[in-house]
Amino acid sequence: MDQTQQTNKEANMNTDQNMTGENTASSSGGKIKLIIGAVVLIVVLFGVVFFIRGTGNSSSMTKSDSVPTAVPSEVMVREESTNWLTYNDPKYGFSISYPDNYATQSSDLAIKRLGALGEIDFVPKDNKGVETDAIFLTVFANNPVNTPLGWVRENVTGKEKESTSSSGVNYKFYQAMDVVEATVGARPAVSFIQSFGDSPSQSETTVVSNGRYILLLTKTKGYVDNIYQKMLSSVGL
């Protein structure tokens, strides 16, 4: 092989090597671009997912914030009227004040069930919460004359009605508890709580006497305490 041919061969080999190097560099550059593109795509997808989740959580919080929270019965207070009326009962010798957004109704329920002389119900005029916001005044004969505590001891028991059927004591109120002596004005009084086997609610009763009669003022425990206490303090005997 002459010198010219040898030179041409070496030149061709160098050219091939240069092309191979260029192809290798080009292939490596393409792979790097693909990897970078894939990473960018993944980042974008994660960003979109987090954005959607964040928007959903924000909407959910807004909805939950708009849900009203139930108020425990212990703090149920009906708005008081600024105007109060007076109920006078000359027959039984007492008077009591009540808000003008309440109406008075006569009832014979206590007469039939408990042997009471009479019953006056103070009921909200808007007929809302009648079962919980109504206040009941019941009158019993105090014969022989007894103190409120003595009357409670004779007519109230913490036992169930069935467990006293053979005792010979004619109790009027059963499953009563927390009997506490108190005062209404300057007169002695007694309060007690009564539970009911078929109901989760309890009643709260205050007993006071004008000598000839026993008066009971009753409401559902945990409701309208503000009105109840003001009516109690207004009782005239």
Residue pairs with C-beta under 8 A, 6 or more apart in sequence:
1 9
73 132
73 222
73 223
74 222
76 132
76 222
76 223
76 224
77 224
77 225
77 226
78 124
78 129
78 133
78 223
78 224
78 226
78 227
80 99
80 226
80 227
80 230
81 99
81 100
81 101
81 102
83 99
83 100
84 97
84 98
84 99
84 100
84 230
84 234
85 97
85 98
85 99
85 100
86 95
86 96
86 97
86 98
86 234
87 95
87 96
87 97
87 98
87 104
87 120
88 95
89 95
89 120
89 139
91 118
92 117
92 118
92 139
92 210
92 212
92 213
92 215
93 210
93 212
93 213
93 237
94 210
94 213
94 215
94 235
94 236
94 237
95 234
95 235
95 236
96 137
96 217
96 231
96 234
96 235
96 236
97 230
97 231
97 234
98 104
98 122
98 135
98 227
98 231
99 227
101 124
101 125
101 126
102 122
102 123
102 124
102 125
102 135
102 227
103 122
103 123
103 124
103 125
104 120
104 121
104 122
104 123
105 120
105 121
105 123
106 118
106 119
106 120
106 121
107 119
107 120
107 121
107 136
108 119
109 119
110 116
110 118
110 119
110 136
110 138
111 117
111 118
111 119
114 138
114 140
114 172
114 173
115 140
115 172
116 138
116 139
116 140
117 139
117 140
117 141
117 213
118 138
118 139
119 136
119 137
119 138
119 139
120 136
120 137
121 134
121 135
121 136
121 137
122 134
122 135
122 136
122 137
122 231
123 130
123 134
124 130
124 133
124 134
129 223
131 220
132 201
132 220
132 223
132 224
133 220
133 223
133 224
134 219
134 220
135 217
135 218
135 219
135 224
135 227
135 228
135 231
136 216
136 217
136 218
136 219
137 215
137 216
137 217
137 218
138 215
138 216
138 218
139 213
139 214
139 215
139 216
140 151
140 155
140 213
140 214
140 215
140 216
141 212
141 213
141 214
142 151
142 209
142 211
142 212
142 213
142 214
143 212
145 211
145 212
146 154
146 209
146 214
147 188
147 209
148 188
148 189
148 190
148 207
148 208
148 209
148 214
149 181
149 188
149 190
151 190
151 207
151 209
151 214
152 179
152 190
152 192
152 207
154 169
155 171
155 172
155 173
156 171
156 172
156 173
156 176
156 179
156 192
157 164
157 169
157 171
157 173
157 174
157 175
157 176
158 175
158 176
158 177
159 171
159 174
159 175
160 174
160 175
160 197
161 171
161 174
164 171
164 174
173 192
173 194
173 205
174 194
175 194
175 195
175 196
175 197
176 192
176 193
176 194
176 195
177 192
177 193
177 194
177 195
178 191
178 192
178 193
179 190
179 191
179 192
180 190
180 191
180 192
181 188
181 189
181 190
182 188
182 189
182 190
182 191
182 206
183 189
184 206
184 208
184 232
184 233
184 235
185 233
185 235
185 237
187 208
187 209
187 210
187 237
188 208
188 209
189 206
189 207
189 208
190 206
190 207
191 204
191 205
191 206
191 207
192 205
192 207
193 202
193 203
193 204
193 205
193 221
194 202
194 203
194 205
195 202
196 202
196 203
201 220
201 221
202 220
202 221
202 222
203 218
203 219
203 220
203 221
204 218
204 219
204 220
204 221
204 228
205 216
205 217
205 218
206 216
206 217
206 218
206 232
207 214
207 215
207 216
208 214
208 215
208 217
208 235
208 237
209 215
209 237
210 237
215 235
215 237
217 228
217 231
217 232
217 235
219 225
219 228
